[in-house]
Amino acid sequence: MSKSIAANPSGEDSKAPLINQRTVIITLFVVAAVSCLFLYHSANPFEFLPRSSAYDVIAPSMKAQKSSNDPSLEKILKRAAMGDNTVIITTLNQAWAEPNSIFDIFLESFRTGNGTGKLLDHLVVVALDSKALDHCLSTHPHCYALNTSGLDFSGKEAYFMTSSYLEMMWIRIRLLSDVLAMGYNFVFTDADIVWLQNPFQRFDPDADFQIACDRFSGNSFNLRNEPNGGFNYVKSNNRTIEFYKFWYNSRKMFPGLHDQDVLNEIKFDPYIQKIQVKIRFLDTKYIAGFCQVSQDFNAVCTMHANCCFGLEAKITDLRLALEDWRNFMELPPDQKSLPRSWTVPKKCRETPFHPPDESPNSLPPAAPKISAQEGNNQ
């Protein structure tokens, strides 16, 4: 007698392979979608993976760093500060202080700019050599002489990425760290920048650290913007004081790099997230440069001779930029809304990178000893 095989009325056995197949397909789809999203949001897909912090190595140096608390510097800062303890700071050496050179164009831009003349009352010029100090004292009331033992910034230009240039950049970061520790907010501006309109209205009131860009992505929160250390606005608080200590001491992790490149290395560091410093990148529509000029004359506040090598090229094109601005300001009101183009960069575009015959030296682990004296314009 043959046995009949009972049918499965529910059909569960036949559906199981189909359900498993759907699960595999859905899982693969989700994994692919997440991977694409991950790659879309990061040029470096591994940067979000947990990693060690540079802080683990440089913490002893950060804790050992002491502020200068130089009374002569504090006296000048207090004299130049705005009501909210904000100062504008630039640095100057002999090459840029020569008559009709970078510094004279810089000061001229404040006097020519729209609403910028009054800001000169809050400008502190940090002179890096005696010739720069002499020229500052003859033209400006707030001059501070920063004497660096064993370092000489007088004479020829500190050309980009030479050893003198690197030393100058790191001395600047250390000085600004001290300014923050003294309780002063600051706008740091390179002297190869022309000020055309008051930039303070363009700063984010909620940010701690705001920095210019060589090229702006369109999103001020995006850490993948290309920062330029030649212009930044920083509020003094515990977060920024710690941030500048971290930035300055991180140079030991990246010998031979200047401040801007080290910032690019550390901006994703876990320690930046830990101290919760609020970083913003400034739109080149307002804080512009030769790398990415502003297309809006009505909005532009500053123009930086970045992406430009050599003193002569910078002088030529900064003068052209200032002339472009004067021509714009002389237009009738009904023509100021029409599209206009800059005549710059011109010589900067034509001048290649040609550093002197020297190889940049790696920075020493210890900072150079810095002393200071006050320069008073009687």
C-alpha positions in Angstrom: 0.0 0.0 0.0 1.5 3.2 -1.1 1.9 6.1 1.4 0.7 9.5 0.4 2.9 12.5 1.2 1.0 15.2 3.1 1.0 18.6 1.5 2.0 21.6 3.5 -1.1 23.8 3.2 0.6 26.9 4.6 3.4 26.8 2.0 6.0 27.9 4.6 8.7 25.6 3.3 8.5 27.0 -0.2 8.4 30.6 1.0 11.5 30.4 3.2 14.1 30.5 0.4 12.3 33.5 -1.1 12.3 35.4 2.2 16.0 34.6 2.7 16.8 35.8 -0.8 14.9 39.1 -0.2 16.7 39.6 3.1 20.1 39.2 1.4 19.1 41.6 -1.4 17.8 44.3 1.0 21.0 43.9 3.2 23.2 44.4 0.2 21.3 47.4 -1.0 21.5 49.0 2.5 25.3 48.4 2.7 25.8 49.8 -0.8 23.7 52.9 0.0 25.5 53.6 3.2 28.9 53.1 1.5 27.9 55.6 -1.2 26.8 58.1 1.4 30.0 57.6 3.3 32.1 58.2 0.2 30.0 61.2 -0.8 30.5 63.0 2.4 34.3 62.4 2.7 37.1 62.9 0.3 39.0 60.6 2.7 36.5 57.8 3.6 38.7 56.7 6.5 38.9 60.0 8.3 35.8 59.3 10.3 37.2 56.1 11.7 38.3 56.3 15.3 41.9 57.4 15.5 44.5 58.6 18.0 44.9 62.3 18.6 48.0 64.4 18.3 47.2 65.5 21.8 48.4 62.2 23.1 51.9 63.1 22.0 52.0 66.9 22.5 50.0 67.2 25.8 53.2 67.7 27.9 54.3 70.6 25.7 50.8 72.2 25.8 50.7 72.0 29.6 54.2 73.4 29.9 53.5 76.4 27.5 53.2 79.6 29.5 51.8 82.9 28.3 54.3 85.8 28.0 52.1 88.2 30.0 54.3 91.0 28.7 53.1 94.2 30.3 54.2 96.3 27.3 52.2 94.2 24.9 49.2 94.4 27.2 49.5 98.1 27.4 49.4 98.5 23.6 46.5 96.1 23.3 44.5 97.9 25.9 45.2 101.3 24.2 44.1 99.9 20.8 41.2 97.7 21.8 37.5 98.3 20.9 34.9 98.3 23.6 34.6 94.6 23.5 38.3 94.0 23.9 38.9 93.3 20.1 42.0 94.4 18.3 43.3 94.1 14.8 46.8 92.7 14.5 49.3 92.5 11.7 53.0 91.6 11.5 55.7 93.5 9.7 59.3 93.0 8.7 61.8 95.2 6.9 61.0 94.0 3.3 57.3 94.8 3.6 58.0 98.1 5.5 60.1 99.7 2.8 58.6 103.0 1.5 55.8 102.4 -1.1 55.9 98.7 -0.3 53.3 96.3 1.1 52.7 98.1 4.4 52.0 101.5 2.9 49.5 100.0 0.5 47.9 98.2 3.5 47.4 101.5 5.4 46.3 103.3 2.3 43.5 100.7 1.8 42.0 101.5 5.3 41.9 105.2 4.4 40.4 104.5 0.9 38.0 101.8 2.0 34.3 102.3 2.8 34.0 102.7 6.5 37.4 101.3 7.3 39.3 104.5 8.3 38.2 104.3 11.9 39.5 100.8 12.2 43.1 102.1 12.1 42.6 103.2 15.7 42.4 99.5 16.7 45.3 98.2 14.5 48.4 96.9 16.4 51.4 96.4 14.2 53.9 93.8 15.4 57.4 94.7 14.1 59.8 91.8 13.7 62.9 93.9 13.3 64.2 97.4 14.0 63.7 98.8 10.5 60.1 97.7 10.5 59.6 99.3 13.9 61.1 102.6 12.8 58.8 102.7 9.8 55.8 101.8 11.9 56.5 104.5 14.4 56.7 107.1 11.7 53.2 106.2 10.3 51.1 104.6 13.0 50.4 105.0 16.8 50.2 101.4 17.9 53.6 99.6 17.2 55.0 96.7 19.2 58.5 95.4 18.8 58.8 91.7 19.1 62.5 90.7 19.5 63.3 87.1 18.7 66.5 85.8 20.0 68.7 84.2 17.3 66.3 85.1 14.5 66.8 87.9 12.0 63.8 89.0 9.8 65.5 92.2 8.5 66.7 92.5 5.0 65.3 90.4 2.1 61.8 89.1 1.8 60.9 85.9 3.8 59.9 84.0 0.7 57.1 81.4 0.9 58.1 78.1 2.5 61.8 79.2 3.2 63.1 78.6 6.7 62.6 82.3 7.6 59.0 82.1 6.4 58.3 79.1 8.5 59.8 80.6 11.6 57.8 83.8 11.0 54.5 81.9 10.7 55.0 80.0 14.0 56.2 83.0 15.9 52.9 84.6 14.8 50.8 81.7 16.1 52.6 81.8 19.4 52.0 85.5 19.7 48.3 85.2 18.9 48.1 82.5 21.5 49.4 84.9 24.1 47.0 87.6 23.0 44.1 85.2 23.5 45.4 84.3 27.0 45.5 88.0 27.9 41.7 88.1 27.2 41.7 89.9 23.9 39.7 89.0 20.8 41.5 89.7 17.5 41.3 90.0 13.8 44.6 88.9 12.4 45.3 90.2 9.0 48.4 89.8 6.8 49.7 93.1 5.5 49.3 92.0 1.9 45.6 92.4 2.2 43.7 95.5 1.2 40.7 96.5 3.4 37.8 97.8 1.3 34.8 97.6 3.6 34.3 96.8 7.3 34.3 93.0 7.6 32.9 92.8 11.2 29.3 92.6 9.9 30.2 89.4 8.1 31.4 87.5 11.1 29.3 84.8 12.7 28.5 86.0 16.3 28.2 82.4 17.5 31.6 81.1 16.2 34.9 81.0 18.2 37.4 80.8 15.3 36.7 82.2 11.8 39.2 81.9 9.1 39.6 83.0 5.4 39.8 80.5 2.6 41.9 80.2 -0.5 38.9 78.5 -2.0 35.4 78.4 -0.4 33.1 75.4 -0.8 29.9 77.3 -0.2 29.4 76.0 3.3 31.0 77.8 6.2 30.8 74.7 8.4 32.5 72.4 6.0 35.9 71.4 7.4 37.1 70.5 3.8 37.3 74.2 3.0 40.9 75.3 2.2 41.8 77.8 5.0 44.2 80.7 4.7 45.8 81.8 8.0 46.4 85.3 6.6 43.0 86.5 7.9 41.0 85.2 10.9 38.7 86.5 13.6 39.1 84.8 17.0 37.3 85.3 20.3 39.2 84.8 23.5 37.7 82.0 25.6 38.9 78.7 27.1 38.1 76.9 23.8 40.2 79.1 21.6 43.1 79.4 24.1 43.3 75.6 24.1 42.9 75.4 20.4 45.8 77.8 19.7 48.0 75.9 22.1 47.1 72.7 20.3 47.7 74.2 16.9 51.1 75.7 17.9 52.4 72.6 19.5 51.2 70.4 16.7 54.0 71.8 14.5 56.2 69.2 16.2 54.1 66.5 14.6 54.5 68.0 11.1 58.0 69.4 10.8 58.6 71.6 7.7 54.9 72.5 7.3 53.6 76.0 7.9 50.7 76.9 10.1 48.1 76.7 7.4 49.1 73.1 6.4 49.2 72.0 10.0 45.7 73.4 10.5 44.6 71.2 7.6 46.2 68.2 9.3 44.6 68.8 12.8 41.1 70.1 11.9 39.7 66.6 11.9 41.6 65.6 15.1 39.4 64.2 17.9 40.8 66.8 20.3 39.2 69.6 18.3 35.8 67.9 18.8 36.6 67.3 22.5 37.3 71.0 23.3 34.2 72.0 21.2 35.8 75.0 19.5 33.3 76.4 16.9 35.1 76.8 13.6 33.7 78.7 10.7 35.2 79.4 7.2 34.7 82.8 5.7 33.0 83.2 2.3 35.3 84.5 -0.4 32.4 86.6 -1.6 33.3 88.9 1.4 36.8 87.9 2.5 38.4 87.4 -0.9 41.8 86.8 -2.5 43.6 86.3 -5.7 43.0 82.5 -5.4 39.2 83.1 -5.6 38.2 86.8 -6.2 34.8 88.0 -5.1 32.4 88.7 -8.0 30.4 91.2 -6.0 32.0 94.6 -5.5 29.2 95.7 -3.3 29.8 92.8 -0.8 33.6 92.4 -0.8 35.4 93.5 2.3 39.0 92.4 1.9 41.2 91.3 -0.9 44.3 89.2 -0.2 47.3 88.7 -2.4 47.3 85.0 -1.9 48.2 82.5 -4.6 50.9 85.0 -5.4 54.7 84.6 -5.1 57.2 87.4 -4.8 57.1 90.9 -3.3 57.1 92.8 -6.6 54.1 90.8 -7.9 52.2 91.4 -4.7 52.9 95.2 -4.7 51.8 95.5 -8.4 48.6 93.6 -8.1 47.5 95.1 -4.7 47.9 98.5 -6.2 45.7 97.4 -9.2 43.1 96.0 -6.8 43.0 99.3 -4.9 42.6 101.2 -8.2 39.7 98.8 -9.2 38.1 99.7 -5.9 38.5 103.4 -6.3 37.0 103.2 -9.8 34.0 101.3 -8.4 33.4 103.8 -5.6 33.4 106.7 -8.1 30.6 105.2 -10.2 27.1 106.7 -10.0 24.8 104.6 -7.6 22.7 103.2 -10.5 25.9 101.7 -12.1 27.2 100.0 -8.9 24.8 97.1 -9.3 26.1 96.3 -12.7 28.5 93.3 -13.1 32.2 94.3 -12.9 35.5 92.4 -13.2 38.8 92.8 -11.3 42.0 93.5 -13.2 43.7 91.2 -10.8 45.4 88.8 -10.4 47.7 89.9 -13.3 51.4 89.9 -12.4 50.7 87.4 -9.7 49.3 85.0 -12.3 52.4 85.6 -14.5 55.0 85.1 -11.7 55.9 81.5 -11.0 57.0 80.1 -7.7 60.8 80.6 -7.6 62.1 80.2 -4.0 65.7 81.2 -3.2 68.3 78.4 -3.3 67.6 77.1 0.2 65.8 74.1 1.6 63.4 74.7 4.4 64.8 73.5 7.7 62.7 71.4 10.0 61.5 73.4 12.9 63.2 72.6 16.2 61.1 70.8 18.9 61.4 73.8 21.2 60.0 77.2 20.4 62.5 80.0 19.9 62.9 82.2 22.9 60.8 85.3 22.5 61.3 88.6 24.3 59.5 91.8 23.6 59.8 95.6 24.0 57.3 98.3 23.3 57.7 100.9 20.6 56.1 104.2 21.4 55.2 106.8 18.8 55.8 110.1 20.6 
